[in-house]
């Protein structure tokens, strides 16, 4: 009996990462965290909580650019259940959701471009604010305030 228990425990331990990798909710949440980890350090500089430094800002803008499109593929139909704040409107208003993604993408690209051209802090602040507004707009329409 104990051999069966050990086999079951080993099998479940080995397969757990595969299950997580196939979970679109967990995967998209992890992808959004990557975006946040790139975005927030720039915000600290923009808000004056940390001194502005062009090189780290540009690196974070590049990290944001490299990760900004990855979450969208992890919104398959039916993934609005479980531990997610995704609203059903993502699928019932798919064109609007896609428009929000495109706006976000264009604003991330503009922020990155501004960071590479050594734009002044006022310009970077404006581009950063546009990205933040894009996030807010999408959250207001497509993200619930609380987990179910």
C-alpha positions in Angstrom: 0.0 0.0 0.0 2.8 2.4 0.9 4.4 1.8 -2.6 1.2 3.0 -4.3 1.1 6.1 -2.1 4.7 6.9 -2.9 4.0 6.4 -6.6 0.9 8.6 -6.5 2.8 11.3 -4.6 5.8 11.3 -6.9 3.5 11.3 -10.0 1.5 14.2 -8.7 4.6 16.1 -7.7 6.1 15.7 -11.2 2.9 16.6 -13.0 2.0 19.6 -10.9 4.2 22.1 -12.9 2.6 20.7 -16.2 -0.8 21.3 -14.8 0.1 24.9 -13.9 1.6 25.5 -17.3 -1.6 24.5 -18.9 -3.7 26.7 -16.7 -4.5 29.8 -18.7 -5.6 31.8 -15.7 -2.4 31.2 -13.7 -0.3 31.7 -16.8 -1.9 35.1 -17.8 -1.7 36.2 -14.1 2.1 35.4 -14.2 2.4 37.3 -17.5 0.7 40.4 -16.1 3.0 40.3 -13.1 6.0 40.5 -15.5 4.4 43.6 -17.0 3.9 45.1 -13.6 7.5 44.3 -12.6 8.7 46.2 -15.6 6.1 49.1 -15.3 6.3 49.9 -11.6 10.0 50.7 -11.4 9.5 53.3 -14.1 6.6 54.7 -12.0 8.8 55.1 -9.0 11.0 57.3 -11.1 8.1 59.2 -12.7 6.5 59.9 -9.3 9.9 61.0 -7.8 10.0 58.1 -5.3 13.3 57.2 -6.8 15.7 59.4 -8.8 15.2 59.3 -12.5 18.0 57.4 -14.3 17.8 57.1 -18.1 19.5 53.8 -18.5 17.4 51.8 -15.9 14.3 53.5 -17.2 15.1 52.5 -20.8 15.8 48.9 -19.6 12.4 48.8 -17.9 10.7 50.2 -20.9 12.3 47.5 -23.1 11.3 44.8 -20.6 7.7 46.2 -20.8 7.9 46.2 -24.6 9.1 42.6 -24.6 6.3 41.4 -22.3 3.3 43.6 -23.1 1.6 41.3 -25.6 2.1 37.9 -23.9 -1.0 37.7 -21.6 -3.6 38.0 -24.4 -3.2 34.5 -25.7 -4.2 33.1 -22.3 -7.8 34.3 -22.5 -9.4 31.3 -24.1 -13.2 31.1 -24.0 -14.4 29.7 -20.6 -11.4 30.9 -18.6 -13.5 33.4 -16.7 -14.1 30.9 -14.0 -12.1 30.1 -10.9 -9.6 32.4 -9.2 -9.8 35.2 -11.8 -11.1 38.7 -12.0 -11.7 38.4 -15.8 -15.2 39.5 -16.6 -17.4 37.6 -19.1 -17.3 40.8 -21.2 -13.8 39.8 -22.4 -15.6 37.2 -24.6 -18.9 38.9 -25.1 -17.3 42.2 -26.2 -14.2 40.6 -27.8 -13.7 43.5 -30.4 -13.7 46.0 -27.5 -11.2 43.9 -25.6 -9.0 43.6 -28.7 -9.2 47.4 -29.2 -8.0 47.9 -25.6 -5.0 45.6 -26.3 -4.1 47.5 -29.4 -4.3 50.8 -27.6 -2.1 49.5 -24.8 0.4 48.1 -27.3 0.7 51.4 -29.2 1.2 53.3 -25.9 3.8 50.9 -24.7 5.6 51.3 -27.9 5.4 55.1 -27.6 6.8 54.9 -24.1 9.7 52.7 -25.2 10.4 55.0 -28.1 10.5 58.1 -25.9 12.9 56.3 -23.5 15.3 55.5 -26.4 15.4 59.0 -27.7 16.4 60.6 -24.4 13.1 62.5 -24.1 12.8 64.8 -21.2 11.1 63.7 -18.0 7.9 65.6 -18.8 7.5 63.6 -22.1 8.3 60.3 -20.3 5.8 61.2 -17.6 3.1 61.8 -20.3 3.9 58.6 -22.1 3.9 56.6 -18.8 0.6 58.2 -17.9 -0.9 57.1 -21.2 0.1 53.5 -20.6 -1.3 53.7 -17.0 -4.6 55.1 -18.4 -4.8 52.3 -20.9 -4.4 49.8 -18.1 -7.1 51.5 -16.1 -9.5 51.7 -19.0 -9.2 48.0 -19.7 -9.5 47.1 -16.0 -12.6 49.3 -15.6 -14.3 47.4 -18.5 -12.9 43.9 -18.3 -11.7 43.2 -14.7 -13.8 42.6 -11.7 -12.8 44.4 -8.5 -12.9 41.2 -6.4 -12.2 37.5 -6.9 -15.3 35.3 -7.1 
